[in-house]
Amino acid sequence: MIIASLKLDLYLPGSVSLKNKRRLIKSLQDKMKNKFNLAVAETDKMDNKQQAVLAAVSVSNSGKYLEKMFAQVINLVDEMAGIELMKSEINYH
């Protein structure tokens, strides 16, 4: 069994309020949960209206499957309007 985590450092250039940030982040979290069945949470920079850190976790018997899935998650983030991916980090446990 392999546990993998994905950390995403995000920049939200058009966000002018925490309410706007919550809307963008909630939309992204919902897409990640629904499309990839991930456990997702905002883990840092919660009071910063233009930055966010999300963490996602998944479990599988295949490391290659997790690697491919996280690559698709990163592509999803890149395609989201109003959100820029600054850094991503994958860890296997």
Beta strands, then each sheet from edge to edge (+ up, - down):
strand 1: 2-11
strand 2: 39-44
strand 3: 51-60
strand 4: 84-92
sheet 1: 2+ 3- 1+ 4-
end
